[in-house]
Amino acid sequence: MKRPFILLLSVLSCVVQAQNRQETNLRTWQFSRDSVHWQPVTVPHDWAISGPFDKKWDLQCVAITQNGEQKATEKSGRSGALPWIGKGFYQTELTFETLPSHAWLAFDGAMAEPKVYVNGHFAGEWKYGYTPFRIDATRWLKKGRNLITVTLNNVEESSRWYPGAGLYRPVKLVTTGETHFDSWATFVRTERIEAGKAILKVDFQTVGPMKGRLVRGRIIDDRGNLVASFSRPAAPSGLNELTVTVKKPHCWSPETPRLYTLDLAICRECGSKGPTLVDDRQQQRFGIRTVSVSKAGFQLNGVARKIKGVCLHHDLGPLGAAVNKAALIRQIRLLKDMGCDAIRTSHNIPSTLQMEVCDSMGMMVMAESFDMWRYPKCKNGYARFFQAWSERDIENLVRCHRNHPSIIMWSIGNEIPEQGSAEGREMARNLQAICHRLDPTRPVTQGMDRAEAALKSGFAQEMDVPGFNYRVYKYDTNITQLPAGFLLGAETASTVSSRGVYKFPARITDKATYSDGQCSSYDTEYCGWSNLPEADFLMQEDRPWTIGQFVWTGFDYLGEPTPYDEFWPSRSSYFGIFDLAGIPKDRYYLYRSEWNKQAHTLHLLPHWTWNGREGMETPVFVYTDYPCAELFLNGKSLGRKCKQAYTVAPGTPNEEKRRLETKELLQRYRLMWDDVKYEPGELKVIAYDASGKAVATQQIMTAGLPDHLVLEADRNSIHADGDDLCFVTVSLVDAKGTLIPTADNALSFDVSGAATFKAACNGDATSLEPFTEPRMKLFNGKLVVIVQSNRQRGDITLTVTDKSLGKHATLKLKAD
């Protein structure tokens, strides 16, 4: 293998002289698909996201049993229709003037089947592309230049969604002296909170010579105040446990995400102002909070609450699988505004960066592990490795992430085919026991899609938290067989829609497909196994033993284009509350009207530009938290409507299913005017509170001719660190500022100054335009342009041009 030119990390020489812990983010690598032709890349890196899209990539001929299919058919976009299949090679160089006592390469994940070489020596490997793992590189390092090589191999039919490809999560070099902490053995957990104080257990493991040394610990709050401390003679190498009390603790929650820092040091001289000679020092952020589940429900810090969650795949739309902090922050910000308080990392081990963002912003997490065990869902999936690797993968998941207060439960699987067998029950028991051994503070769950089989085998009863996917009409039957006395909607809804697309007539159906490959944004279409959002709202509100839900999904994701698995071109999902660009669909406002209790919601749909539909019935829906509203068309009242009471009493599953698929159910949560005859002009809604007082209004207009572009940034300044991103929504409007709701104009983008163009996305699941080219068509009047800082401070200018209109728009930003 040829050795490419690599940027040398000469700064490490001074680090190892000190023999203290040092973590270096290895960002700069050379990348090759053939180990001959190399190019410089920055890690995190996804080699496939630039495309091109093509149905030949991972073309699968399968029957999707989870969807109830019996016959194999061609699935052209199942794993995203991007070129992620094949081998990839990464190399970087490290330079040491003095060798460290210990050196590890810490991978937060590598897609897939990574093998790591140090100076040509095989140093270690992993199989599962989502698992964080560490490679001890100490024995193969030498003074001077050291070559690190990583080989990856993605095989066809190894995923049923887009997995990404490459070193898509950070890689770090961690060096220590001979005496040090094992960082993954450090665990801070809240035993209980009582009488104005928190009782914490602190575990840590020391390695190496300990004679004459002390371990000093301090706990510091997020204001920089010292709130607890301890000092003890260092025991011989091994695991240490001690109890620490924090008075007047600030408890972590989605509403108050307060964090603490545990500062640990192994020192030979520990004075009152801190250590003066330190062998190793480790800082670990954590939160003080308790989690419990029982017949009283899910409780955070002793307070019952129902989880309002969404499922998220790991890809970031146009950024692919390459993890990015700014993109994660944007996702969490948008979800929290909707009233969402939890995410499920479907169906894989999350990134450390995602958990850190959830910690700091206040988002609860179900951290998931596997989509399959021994029985394969796709020919070359994780089942190949389960027997030999699953226990190691679960251990790494828990050990790496258990200090994150955002994580409230572990998930050991999703829709596992073994759920109906005694063998599966024993496998579940074993995996759950590993979680309990490494972390006794959190419950364990998984998503089960075959309730009868899972209950008959005892599989469901084995779980701390019985989690059921869909088939909400079976909940009343399920709960009678669960000694725990509660259940979780581990995966719910799977309502499908395309932003800004409306199909007529607006009908409640699980069988809708159209020639354009789109779904209706009237939010009345779902899948054969799933349901509308209202069915889950009702069960969560009317059944006290439900503890919450995780909606499939928060954002659209690459791959799994149901109900268009056999339609080309279609390469991403329709399930999202937000589209692939992160633009909210109408369904966002339906969830917001139920979940966000801090702000009011009033949303009118559809748009009101329907040339050719004059005089035709065009249903109008209103999503609001207010109980009543009145609709006006060109000043004429079309009547006042109020939400209607509707309940479903426990009965046979077939009867419950029928009653959860009716228009009457929708009227409990939406206001609907089904017989509106379209005429151009103004459509307006006035909302009324419970006393009948008019409290809010919204209006939409029929659009005129396209006039100009509007650019709206999610923020006006970004960090000049080479990673930070700004997301700019571009809209085409008429002279009065009304969106042109069907515009598909071709735009081009130019970024100058202290940033570069990163990607663009319009949210169209059927678009084959590359994300990384500075041009794209609007989809229903909108798209998003992503601008990335370039490590320089200064002004940034984004220019968006519409040649067909003969106009452009500019936006000024800053990097600092």
N, C-alpha and C positions, 0 to 999 in steps of 0.2 A: 504494500500500500504506500503510495507516494505521500511524503510528508509536506503538506502545504505550509505557506508562511502563516504564522500565528502571532498575535499580539502577546508579548511576554508579560507575565504578572510579577514583575520584579519587586513590587511592593511587599511581597511575601517574605523577603529576606529579613527585613527588620522585625516582622511579626514573630518568626520562629526564634529569633535571638532572645526575645522576651520569654518564650516558652509559655505564653498565656494563650487562652482560647481566642481564636480569630476565625470569623466566618467571612468568606469572600464569595460574592455572587459571580459565578462564571458566566458572563453574558456573551463574550465574543468567541465565536467558533467558526470553523470552516465546515461546509456541508457539501455532500456529494450524493448522487443517486447511484453512482457506479464505481466509486472509490478512485476515479481517475480525474474527472473534471470537478473542480472545487470552486466554491463561491463563499464569500464571507456572509455570515448571518448573525443575528442577535437572538439569543435564547431568552424567553420562550419563543419557539418557532414552530409553525405548522406548515410543512412543505406542500400540502395539497390544496390550500385554500385559494390559491390563485387560479386553480382550474387547469384546463378548461372543463366546463361541465360536459359530460358525454354519457349516454346511457350504457356504453360498453364497460365503464368502470364498475366492477363488482356486480355485474348483471346476474341476478339471482332468479332461479326458477324454483319456487318453493310454495308450499301452502302454509300460511301464517295461522298456526293452530290457535294462538291467543285470540285471533279474530273469528274463530269458528270455521275457518276454511278447511275443506276436505281435499280439494284438488289443487295440485301445483300449477302456478301460472307465472309468467314473466313479471318480475318486480324490478323495474329499471332504475328507480330512484330511491330504493330502500335504504341505502347507506350514503345518500347524498349526491351520487353521480359525480364525485370528484376523485382525482387520481391519488388516493391514499394507499393503494395496494402496492406492495413491493418493499425492497430494501432501501435503507438510508444509512449514511455514514456521517459521523460528526467527529471532529478533532479539535483539540486545543492544547496549548503548551503552558506549563508552569515552570518558573525558575526559582530555585532555592540556593541561597548562599550558605545557609545552615539548615540542616534537615530537622523537621519537627519530630518530637517523640512519637506522636500519633497524628495521622491524617486520614480523614474520611471524605469520600465523595458522596454528598447527600442529594439524591434525586427525589423530587416531589412527584414524579411520574414520568414515564417515557413510553411513547406509543410506537411500537409494542415489542415485547420479547427482547428487552435490552440486554446486551452483553458488553461488559466494560473491560478495557485493556489499559494497563499502565506500562508504558515503555515496552510494548509488545507482549507483556505477560497478561494472561487471562486473570482478572482480579475478581470477577463475580458476575452474576446475572440475576434477572428477575423475569417473570413471565407475564404477569398481569399489568397492562399498560397504565392502569389507574393507581397503582399502589406506590406510596412513598417507600423508599428503601435506601440503605446506606451500604457503601462499599469501603472496606478498610484497605486503603492504598499504601499503608506505611511501608511494608516490606519491599515494595518495588520502586520506591522513590530513590532518587540519587541527587547529589549536588549538581547544580547547573540546570540544564534544560530537561524537562520531562514531558513526554507526549502522552496525552489522554485520548483514547479512542472509544467511541460508543457506536455499536452497530445495532440497527433496528430492523425488524421484519414484520410487516403487516400482510397477512394472508387473506385471500378472498373468503367471503362468507364467514368472517369471524365476528361480525357485528351486525345488529339489525337497526342501527342508526349510524350517523356519521361520527366516527371515533376521532378523527384527526390523525395526524402523522408527525412523528419527530419528537424532539425535546421540547414539548409543548408546555412544560412547567419548569420552574427554576431549577438550576443545578448549583450547588454550593460546595466549596472546599472548606472543611472544618479542621483546624489544626489545634492541638493542645500539647501541654507538657506531659511528662510521665504521670504526674498526679492530676486527676481531673474528674469531673462528673460525667456520668452517662446521661446525656440530655434527655433521652426518651424515658428514662427511669424517674425523672422528676415529675411529681404529680401532686397538685394542690387541690383538695376537695373539701367541700363544706359538709361537715357532719350534721350540724343542726344550727339553727338560729333561735335564740331564746333570751328573754330578759335583757334585751338591748345589746346582745353580744353574739358573735359568730364563733363557733368552735370549728377550727380547721384541722385537717390532717395533712401533714406535709411528708411526702416520701422523696428520698433522693438516694442515689447510689454513687459511692466513691470508688475510684479505680486507681491502683498504684500505691506507692509507699505513703503511709499515713502517720508514721511516728513523729511526734512532736508538733503535730498540726491541729488546728482548730477548724471547725466548720461554723461560719457565722452567717446568719440569715436575717434579712430585714424585709418587712412588708410595707410598701409605700402606696398610698392611694393616688388617685388620678390628679390630685392637686399638688402632689409632691410632698405630702406629709408622711412622716414615719408613724405608723400605727401599731407596729409590733416588731419585736426583735428577739433573737435567741442566739446563743453561742454554746458550743459543746465540743469536747475533745473529739477528734476524728476517729471513728471506729475503723478497724481493719476493713479493707475493701469489701463492700457488700451493700445491701439495701438497709437504709435507715428510715425510721418512722418516728415522728413526734407530733405533739398536739400544740397548737398555737391559738390563742384567743385574740380576736379583734373586737374592740368595743365600738358601739354605735356604727355598725357596718352599713355601707351603702350597697343595697342589694341590686344585682344585675337583673334587668328585665328589658323587654322591647321598648318600654316607655322610658326607662332610666338605665341605659347601658353603661353603668359605672364599672371601671376596671381597676384592678390592683396589680402591682408588680412584686414578685418574689425575687429578691436579690440574694443569691447564694455565693459564698466564697469559701475556698479552702485556703487558709492562710497560716503562716508561721509566726506572724506578729499581728495581733488584732487589737488595735487601740480603741479608745472611746470614740474617736472620729472615723473609725473604719480601718480596714486592713492596710498594712504598710508593705507587706511582702506576700504576694498572692500567687499561689500555684494555678488556680483556676477560678473563674468567676462566670456565673450563669445568671441571666435574668429571664424570668418567665412571667408573662402576663396571664392573669386569671380573673375570674369574677366570683363574687360571693353570692350564691343562690342555691336553693334546693328544688328538686324535682320529685314529684311522686304521682302515682296513678293508683286509683282504687275505685270502689263503687261511688265515692264522692266526686269522681272525675279526675281530670288532669289538673294538678296543682303546681304552680310556680311560686316559690316562697310562701307556701301555705295558702295561697289564694287560688280558688278554682277559676278556670277560664277554658273556653273552647277554642281549639286551635283553628286559626283561619289561614291555612297554608296553601302553597302551590308547589308543584313539582317542577324541577328545572333540570334539563340536560346540561352537559358541561360546555357545549360549544357556545360561542359568543357571536353567533350569526356571521356577519361579514368578516369578522376577525378569526373565524374558525375556532379551533381548540386551544390556540395559544392564549394562555391566561393573561389578563390585564386588569390591574387594580382599578383604573378609571372606569372601565366597562362594568366591572362588578359593582362599583359604587353606584353607577347610574341605574343598574338593575334594581338594587335594593332600595334606592330612593324612590323609584317609580312604584315599586310594590308597596312600600310603606304608605305612600300617598293613597293607594287604593284601600288601605286598611289591613293589608296582609301582614301577619306577624310571624310566619314560619315558612321555610322552604324544605323540600325533600330533595336530596342530591341523587336524582334518578339517572341511571341505576348503577351508580358507581361511587367509588371513594372520592371525596372532594379534594380540591386543592387547599393547601395551607393558606394561600392568599385569600381565597373565598371565605374561609372560616375567620380569618382575622378581620375582614370587612364586616362580616355578620356580628362578630364580637363588638366591634366599635360602633356600629350603627344600630344595633338592637334588633336582630332577626334570629328567631329560634330556628334550629336545624334538626332534621332527621338525617343523620349521616348514614348513607347506604353503602353496601358493599358489592353484591353480586346480582346479576340478572339470571344466572343459571348455576346449578350445581353439577351433578354428574350427568344428568340427562340434557343433551344439547337442544337448544332452540334454533341454532343455526349451525351448519355443518362443522365449522372450525372455531366455535366459540369457546368460552372459558371452561366448558366441560372437559376439554383436553387437559386442563391443569388442576381441576378441583381436587382430585384425590391427593396429589402431592403438595399442593401449594395453598389450599384454602385456609388452613389454620394459621400459616405464616401471614397470609394477607389480612385476616381478621386481626391478628396480633398487631401488625403494623398500623392498621387503621386506628385501633384504639390507643396504642402507645403514642402514636404521633399526634393525635387530635384530642386526647381526653382532657387537656387543660383549657379547652375553649368553652367558655360558659354558654355560648350560643347553642351548642349541641345539647339537646334535651333527650334524645334517644338514639340508639343504634338500630340499624336495619340490616338483617343478615341475608335478605333475599327479596326477590320480586317475582311473583307468579311462577314459583318453582314447580316444575312438573311433578316432583316427588311428593307434593303436599298431600296426596291421597294414600300414602303408604306408611307402613310401620317403619320401614327403612328411613323414609323422609323425616318422620317424627324423631328418630334417634339422631339424625344429622342435625336437625334444628336444635335439639337439646344440647348437643355437643358445641355447636357454634355459639349458642346463647351462653353456655357455661364459660366459654373463653372470655366473652365480653364481661361477664360478672366477675371473673377472677381478676381481670386487669382493671376493671372499673365497677365497683359495687354501688355506685351512686346513680346510675342511669338505667332505665328499663330498656328492653330489647323488643323489637317488632319485626314484622315483614309484611309485604303485601300479598294477600291470598285472593286468587280470582275464581277458585272453585270451592265455594263455601261448603257445599254438602260433603264433598270428598274430604276436605280439610278437617271438618268437624267429626266426621265418622272415624277417621284414622287417629284422632287425638292430636293432630298436628297443630290446629288452631289453639286448642286448650293449653298447649305447651308454652305458648308465647306469653311474656310479661304483658304485652299489649297486642291483643288480637287485631290485626289490620286487614281490612277487606277492600278489594278493588272493585268498584262499580256494583251493579246489581243491588242497588240500595233498597229495592222492594223486598229483599230477603233479610234485611236487618232484623225485623221483628221475629223471624224464625231463628236466626243465628243467635240472638241474645239469650234465648231460653236454654241454649246448650253451652253457655260460657260461664263457668264458675266465677270468673273474674268480675262479672257483672257490668262490663262496659266494652265498647268496641270503638275502633278508629276507622274513619274513611281514609285508608292509606293512599288511595288513588280514586278520584271522583270526576264526574262530568264527561270529559272528552267531547264537549260540544265543539263543533267545527265552524269556522267562518273565515272569510277573506275580507281584509279591511276595505270598506267602501264599496263592496259588491252587494247588491240586493236583488234577490230572485222573486219572481211573481208567479203564482200567488205565494204568500208567506204561509207555509204550512209546517206543522210539527211532523217531522219525519226522520227516520234513521236510514233512509235508502236514497238520499238525493245525490245525484251527480249530474254534471252539465258538460256541454261540449267545450267550454272554455277552461275546464279544469279548476274552477273556483267554487267556493261555498258561500252561502248567503250570510250577510251580516245582520239579518233579522234575528239571529241567535235562536233559531227554532230547528236546527239540524244537528244531529248527533250520529253516533255509530250504533251498530247492531247490539253491542254489548254495553252501551253507555246510556247517558241520559242528559237532560237539560239541567242547568244550574239550579233551577227552582226545586227539583226533587231533593237535592242535597241540602239546600237551605231549610226545607221543611223538616227533614229528618234531624238535622242538627238542632233546630229550634223546638220541635215537638217531642223528641225522645231524649229524656234527661240522661240516659246511659250512653249516648254518643259523646265522644270527647273532642271531636273536631274533624277536619278534613284537609286533604292536600289535592288541589285541583290539577288535573292534567290539561294544560300546562300553563305556567306563568307567561312564558315567551315561546313563540314558534322556534323550532330547531331544525337543523339540517338532517334530512333523511325522514323515513316513515311518513310519506305523504298521503296517509289515509284521509279520505276515501278514494284517493287516486293512486293507489299502489301500482296499478297496471297502466297508468296514463303517462304518456310522454309528450311534452316535457313537464314533469312535476318532480321536484327534488327536495322539498322541505315540507314541514308539517303545517296543519291548519288548526291545531288544537289551541294555540296560544291566545291568552287574553291580550297580549301585545304581539305584533307581527315580528318578523325576523329582524327588522330595522329598529325595533323598540318603540314603534308608534302604537299608541293604544287603539284597539278595535272598539266597536260599540260595547262589547261585552265587558270591557274594563269598567264602564260606568254602572253596569248592572251590579257587579261585585262591589264596587265602591259604595253604591247606595245601601248595601246591606252591611258592609264591613267597616267603613270609616265612620266612626261615631264622633269624630272631632270636627268635621266639616260637612256641610250640606252638599248634595249632589243633585243636579238637574241637567238632564241630557235628552236631546230630541233627535230622533232618527226616523227615516233616512235623510240624506241630503235632499234638496228641493229643486233640482235641475233635471227635468225629465222630458226633454224635447221628444214629441211623438206619443207621449202618454196622456195628453190632454183629455180630460173626461173619464179616464180609466181609474179603477180602484187602486189606490196606492196607500197601503196601511201605514199608520204613524204610531210609533211607540215612544213612550217617555220612561226613562229610568231615573228614579228619584227616591230619596229617603222621606220626602213629604207624603202624606196620605192621599192627597187629592190634587188634581190639576185640571185646567180648562184649556182647550185647544182652539186657536183662532187661525183662519185662513183668509188672508187679505181683509182682516178686520172683522170677519163674521165668525161668531162663536159656533164651534162644532160640538159643544157640550162639555160638561164637567164630568169627570170620572174619578172614582175613588177605588183604592185597593180593596179587594173582597176577601173575606175570611174563607179559608179552605183548609180542611184537615183530611188526613187519611188514617182511618182507624186500623189497628192491626187486623189482618185477615190472611187469606191465602196469598202466596206470592203472586200468582197470576192476577188476582183481583187488585192487589196493591200496585202492581206494574201498570195496569190499565189506568188506575186513578192518578198515577204520577206522570202520565203522558197526555194530560188533557189541558185544554185552554183555560179551564177554571183554575188550575194550579198556577198558571202564569199570571192570572189576574190578582193573585195574592201579592205578587212582587213587582209587576209592571202595570203601567197604564197603557191601554191599547185602543186606538180608533181604527177599526178594520176597514171601514167603508168610505174612507176619504177619497173624493174624486180629485185627481190632480189638476191644478191650474197654476200657472206661473205666478210668482209674487212672493209674499211674505207668509211664512208659517211661524206662529208664535205660541208659546205655552206659558201659562201663569200657574205657579204652584201655590197651594194653600196649606196652612198648618192645621193642626187638629181642631182649633177653634174657628176655622173658616176664614182666617185672615190671609190675604194675598201677601206672600213673603219672598217670592223669587220669580224671575222671568227669563226666558231665553227665546231668541228668534233666529231663524235661518232664512236666507233669501235665495231666489233663483239667480244663478250666476249669469253675468253677461259675457262679453267677449274677453278672451285672455288679454291681460294688460301688462303685468309685471310679476317678478319673482320676489318672494319674501324669505329672508334667511333668519332663523332663530336659533341661537346657540344655547346649549344647556348651561354654559358659564362663559364668562368673558375673558378669563385668564387661565392659563395652565402652567404647570411647573416645567421648567427648562431642564428636564432630566432624561429626555429621550424616550420616555415611556408614556407620559401623560397624554390624554386624548381629550378632544372637544368634539361633541356630537352636535351637528348643525342640521336642523330640519329645514328642508327647502320646500316651499309651496308655490304653486302658480295660482294667481288670483286675478279677478277682474279689476276695473278701475276703482271700485268701491271697497276692495279688499275681500270680496267673497271668493272662497276657494272654487276653482274649476274642478269639480269632483270626479270627472272622468278623463282628465288630461293625462296623456302619455308622451308628452314632448320629450325629445332627446336633449339632454343637457351635458355640458362639459364643465370640468372643474380645474381650477388652477390655484395653487397655494404658494405664496411667496413670503420671504422673511424668515422668522425664527421657527418654522415648522414645515412639515411636508404633508402631502396628501397620503392618507393611509388606506381608506376604503370607502365604498359607497354601497347602499342597499335600499331597495324600494319596497321590500316586503312582499313582492309577488312570488309565490311559490313556483310559478311556471317560467320565470325569467332565467335565461341562460347567459345573461351578461356577466362577465367576470367582476367580482367585487373589487379587485385591486387595480382596475383600469380607471382613469379619471374621466369617465363618461358613463352615462346610464339614463334610461328613460324613467320618467315619472310613472308611478303606479297610482291611479286614482288621485292625481294631483299632488302627490307628496313623495319625497325620498329623504334619506339621511346621508350626509357627507361626514366622514370622520377625519379630523385633522390631528396629526401627531407632532409633538414638540421634537426639536432636533438638537437638544443640549446647548442651545444658544439663547440668551435673553434678548428680548426685543419685540418689535411689532410683527404681527402676522396679518396677512391679507388673504382672504378666501374670495375668489371670483367665480361665480357661476354664470354660464352663458347659455342662452337659448337661441341658437342660430335661426330656427324657424320663425321665432318671434322678433329676431333682430335686436334683442335686449340682453343685458347682463345685470347682475346685482353683486355687490361687494359687502363683505363683513370684516370689520377690524377686530382683532383679538390681541392678546399679549401673552408672552411667555416670560415668566420671572422665577 
